[in-house]
Amino acid sequence: MDDNVIKFKRPEPVKPPRRTPPWLRRYGVAIVLVLGFAATYAYFAMTGPQ
């Protein structure tokens, strides 16, 4: 018989989105750049001059 009772609950607080720390973002960009240059070098080293 409790099915007809409306239960009022407080809404759960909204959690702020997670943020990446600035130092981690800086290292991530540096690693991506180094990997990009390494991939470019490997590509041109394997294909050779044409």
C-alpha positions, 0 to 999 in steps of 0.5 A: 500500500506504500505505492501511492506515496510520493517520496521527495528526495533532494537531487544529487549535487552535480559533480564538476567535470574532471580537469586535466592538470596543466603539467600533464597536458604540457607533457602530453603535447610534448610527447605527441610532438616527439612521436609525430617527428619520429613517425615522420622520420621513420616514414622518410627513412624507410621510403628513401629518396625518390 
